[in-house]
Amino acid sequence: LGAVTILFFEIRWSRTLEQEVANQTWELKRSEEKYRSLVESAEDFIFTVDFEGRFQSMNSFTANFFGGCPEDFLGKRLSALFSEEIVERQLKLIRLVYRFEKSVRDDFMLTLGEHQTWISANFMPLKNEEGKVSSVLCIARDITENKQLERQLINTEKLASMGTLAAGVAHEINNPLGIILGFSDLLLEKTAEDSQEYEDLKTIERQGLHCKQVVENLLSFARQGEGDDAEHSDLNHSIEDIIKVVKHTLDMSHIELVLDLDKDIPQVKGDSRQLQQVFLNLINNAAAAMNGGGTLTIHTFMERGSRKAIVHFQDNGVGIKEGDIDRIFDPFFTTKPEGEGTGLGLFVSYGIITKYGGNIDCISHTADSSGRPRGTTFTIKLPITTQEG
């Protein structure tokens, strides 16, 4: 009887244990499926790599972003997706994780065709049963919009500082400059045109007029906050009107103009004259970058899911060096030869566009940009208005 009782309890305990194991297995499977579903549905870049930078796993979002499915990249190195420079940085971070067994973070820029995307990546250690790092988990997300906002905030701070100084500096310079130009004009009338003194005076006058242009730009910038911020205009008409002014110059410079204007764009917020000043500046910059000929494309369209109109100014000129991109909206910064630019055109343009609640950005590639056609694209975004002109 005692043996039968023991056997009964052993069978019962065994069945209870089997049921508990089954329950735990089911819970584990459910947890794994929940985790996998979470990873697969996340709109973040999630992948794991070994010490050599070979992909061990990858979620669908990452694979789709690079034009494939996860199975296409498993076992391949980081260089299958990233440039040599980025791979080198990532491998250093991965080896730091293996060495110190702690997470590290890095921000870097991905360039795919004409699109540049800023990524913030966190590299974390995954440990095996022995407590050693067996692989590195990377979770990264797109922070391009944050970077653009950061750049706009920096430029806004510069605008605020320059706005305070511009008017005072311009007026202080204007008075002595007027005297210099006035006396130069008087001396030119008294000097023979074929003399060296006449040439010297013309040089003084020419440089004085250049300074006057700089002052006028500063005053124009200082006055941007004045007037009615609720002005509105027809975007396409503003572009077409300024094209009439520059068309002959473009033809003479052997620059082909391609206009692709969406006729259904509502009116945008902004004074037509000031917007034309921005457009003229961008067209002139494009023409200067295509010395010897090229193609300038101006494209307008509505941005999906927003109340903003977009204008692209795209050229196939020499491009802007990567190191200069972040400085092009700075006051007095220019890539043109000395004496050919004041460095205020894009600075003033930025102030005009942001004044009306818009933004302006630039993507550019030079001949040194491997695998990408050279040229520059300026993108302007302007809020539309329900007002009718």
Backbone hydrogen bonds, N-H to C=O, Kabsch-Sander energy under -0.5 kcal/mol:
donor,donor_aa,acceptor,acceptor_aa,energy
5,T,1,L,-2.3
6,I,2,G,-2.2
7,L,3,A,-2.5
8,F,4,V,-2.4
9,F,5,T,-2.4
10,E,6,I,-2.3
11,I,7,L,-2.4
12,R,8,F,-2.5
13,W,9,F,-3.1
14,S,10,E,-2.5
15,R,11,I,-2.5
16,T,12,R,-2.5
17,L,13,W,-2.6
18,E,14,S,-2.6
19,Q,15,R,-2.4
20,E,16,T,-2.4
21,V,17,L,-2.8
22,A,18,E,-2.5
23,N,19,Q,-2.6
24,Q,20,E,-2.8
25,T,21,V,-2.8
26,W,22,A,-2.5
27,E,23,N,-2.6
28,L,24,Q,-2.8
29,K,25,T,-2.8
30,R,26,W,-2.7
31,S,27,E,-2.6
32,E,28,L,-2.7
33,E,29,K,-2.6
34,K,30,R,-2.3
35,Y,31,S,-2.7
36,R,32,E,-3.0
37,S,33,E,-2.7
38,L,34,K,-2.2
39,V,35,Y,-2.6
40,E,36,R,-2.8
41,S,37,S,-2.0
42,A,38,L,-1.0
45,F,140,A,-3.0
46,I,44,D,-0.7
47,F,138,C,-2.0
48,T,57,S,-1.9
49,V,136,V,-2.1
50,D,54,R,-1.6
53,G,50,D,-1.7
55,F,76,K,-2.9
56,Q,48,T,-3.2
57,S,48,T,-1.2
59,N,46,I,-2.5
63,A,59,N,-1.8
64,N,60,S,-3.2
65,F,61,F,-2.2
66,F,62,T,-1.4
67,G,64,N,-1.5
68,G,63,A,-2.2
72,D,69,C,-1.9
73,F,69,C,-0.5
73,F,70,P,-1.6
74,L,70,P,-1.2
75,G,55,F,-3.0
76,K,73,F,-2.1
78,L,53,G,-1.1
80,A,77,R,-2.0
81,L,78,L,-2.1
82,F,78,L,-2.4
87,V,83,S,-2.7
88,E,84,E,-2.1
89,R,85,E,-1.7
90,Q,86,I,-2.7
91,L,87,V,-2.7
92,K,88,E,-1.5
93,L,89,R,-1.8
94,I,90,Q,-2.7
95,R,91,L,-2.3
96,L,92,K,-1.5
97,V,93,L,-2.0
98,Y,94,I,-2.1
99,R,95,R,-2.1
100,F,96,L,-2.9
101,E,97,V,-2.1
104,V,123,F,-2.0
106,D,121,A,-2.4
108,F,119,I,-2.4
110,L,117,T,-3.7
112,L,110,L,-0.5
112,L,115,H,-2.7
113,G,111,T,-0.5
115,H,112,L,-2.2
117,T,110,L,-3.2
119,I,108,F,-3.3
120,S,141,R,-2.4
121,A,106,D,-3.3
121,A,119,I,-0.6
122,N,139,I,-2.0
123,F,104,V,-3.1
124,M,122,N,-0.6
124,M,137,L,-3.2
126,L,135,S,-2.6
128,N,132,K,-2.6
131,G,128,N,-1.9
134,S,126,L,-3.0
135,S,126,L,-1.5
136,V,49,V,-2.7
137,L,124,M,-3.1
138,C,47,F,-3.3
138,C,136,V,-0.5
139,I,122,N,-2.1
139,I,137,L,-0.5
140,A,45,F,-2.9
141,R,120,S,-1.9
143,I,118,W,-2.6
144,T,118,W,-0.6
147,K,143,I,-2.4
148,Q,144,T,-2.4
149,L,145,E,-2.4
150,E,146,N,-2.4
151,R,147,K,-2.4
152,Q,148,Q,-2.5
153,L,149,L,-2.5
154,I,150,E,-2.2
155,N,151,R,-2.5
156,T,152,Q,-2.5
157,E,153,L,-2.2
158,K,154,I,-1.9
159,L,155,N,-2.6
160,A,156,T,-2.5
161,S,157,E,-2.1
162,M,158,K,-3.0
163,G,159,L,-2.8
164,T,160,A,-1.4
165,L,161,S,-1.5
166,A,162,M,-3.3
167,A,163,G,-0.7
169,V,165,L,-2.6
170,A,166,A,-2.8
171,H,167,A,-2.4
172,E,168,G,-2.0
173,I,169,V,-2.1
174,N,170,A,-2.4
175,N,171,H,-1.2
177,L,173,I,-2.0
178,G,174,N,-2.4
179,I,175,N,-1.6
180,I,176,P,-2.3
181,L,177,L,-2.5
182,G,178,G,-2.2
183,F,179,I,-2.6
184,S,180,I,-2.0
185,D,181,L,-2.0
186,L,182,G,-1.9
187,L,183,F,-2.5
188,L,184,S,-2.2
189,E,185,D,-1.5
190,K,186,L,-0.8
191,T,188,L,-0.9
195,S,192,A,-1.6
199,E,195,S,-1.3
200,D,196,Q,-2.3
201,L,197,E,-2.2
202,K,198,Y,-2.2
203,T,199,E,-1.8
204,I,200,D,-1.9
205,E,201,L,-2.6
206,R,202,K,-2.8
207,Q,203,T,-2.4
208,G,204,I,-2.2
209,L,205,E,-2.5
210,H,206,R,-1.7
211,C,207,Q,-2.1
212,K,208,G,-2.1
213,Q,209,L,-2.0
214,V,210,H,-1.7
215,V,211,C,-2.4
216,E,212,K,-2.5
217,N,213,Q,-2.1
218,L,214,V,-2.2
219,L,215,V,-2.6
220,S,216,E,-2.4
221,F,217,N,-2.4
222,A,218,L,-2.5
223,R,219,L,-1.6
224,Q,221,F,-1.5
226,E,223,R,-1.6
229,D,227,G,-0.6
231,E,228,D,-1.0
233,S,268,V,-2.3
235,L,233,S,-0.7
238,S,234,D,-2.3
239,I,235,L,-1.9
240,E,236,N,-2.9
241,D,237,H,-2.7
242,I,238,S,-1.6
243,I,239,I,-2.0
244,K,240,E,-1.5
245,V,241,D,-0.8
246,V,242,I,-1.6
247,K,243,I,-2.2
250,L,246,V,-2.5
251,D,247,K,-2.4
252,M,248,H,-2.5
253,S,249,T,-1.4
254,H,251,D,-1.6
255,I,250,L,-2.7
256,E,254,H,-0.6
256,E,294,G,-3.0
258,V,256,E,-0.5
258,V,296,L,-3.0
259,L,257,L,-0.5
260,D,258,V,-0.5
260,D,298,I,-2.9
262,D,260,D,-0.5
262,D,300,T,-0.7
263,K,261,L,-0.7
265,I,262,D,-1.2
268,V,233,S,-2.6
269,K,383,P,-2.9
270,G,231,E,-2.6
275,L,271,D,-2.5
276,Q,272,S,-2.4
277,Q,273,R,-1.6
278,V,274,Q,-1.7
279,F,275,L,-2.6
280,L,276,Q,-2.8
281,N,277,Q,-1.8
282,L,278,V,-2.2
283,I,279,F,-2.5
284,N,280,L,-2.6
285,N,281,N,-2.3
286,A,282,L,-2.2
287,A,283,I,-2.5
288,A,284,N,-2.3
289,A,285,N,-1.7
290,M,286,A,-1.0
290,M,287,A,-0.5
291,N,288,A,-0.8
293,G,290,M,-2.9
294,G,254,H,-1.4
296,L,256,E,-3.1
297,T,295,T,-0.5
297,T,314,Q,-3.0
298,I,258,V,-2.9
299,H,297,T,-0.5
299,H,312,H,-2.0
300,T,260,D,-2.2
301,F,310,I,-1.8
303,E,308,K,-2.5
306,S,303,E,-1.4
309,A,382,L,-3.2
310,I,301,F,-3.4
311,V,380,I,-2.3
312,H,299,H,-2.8
313,F,378,F,-2.4
314,Q,297,T,-2.9
314,Q,312,H,-0.6
315,D,376,T,-2.6
316,N,295,T,-0.6
318,V,289,A,-1.6
324,D,321,K,-1.8
325,I,321,K,-1.0
325,I,322,E,-0.5
327,R,324,D,-1.9
328,I,324,D,-0.8
328,I,325,I,-0.9
330,D,327,R,-2.1
332,F,343,G,-1.6
333,F,330,D,-1.4
333,F,343,G,-1.0
334,T,332,F,-0.5
340,E,337,P,-2.2
348,V,344,L,-3.0
349,S,345,G,-2.2
350,Y,346,L,-2.7
351,G,347,F,-1.7
352,I,348,V,-2.2
353,I,349,S,-2.5
354,T,350,Y,-2.4
355,K,351,G,-1.5
356,Y,352,I,-1.0
356,Y,353,I,-0.7
357,G,354,T,-1.7
358,G,353,I,-2.2
359,N,381,K,-1.7
361,D,379,T,-2.3
363,I,377,T,-2.2
365,H,375,G,-2.6
369,S,366,T,-1.7
370,S,368,D,-1.1
372,R,369,S,-1.5
375,G,365,H,-2.7
376,T,315,D,-0.8
377,T,363,I,-2.9
378,F,313,F,-2.4
379,T,361,D,-2.6
380,I,311,V,-2.6
380,I,378,F,-0.5
381,K,359,N,-2.8
382,L,309,A,-2.5
384,I,307,R,-2.5
385,T,267,Q,-2.9
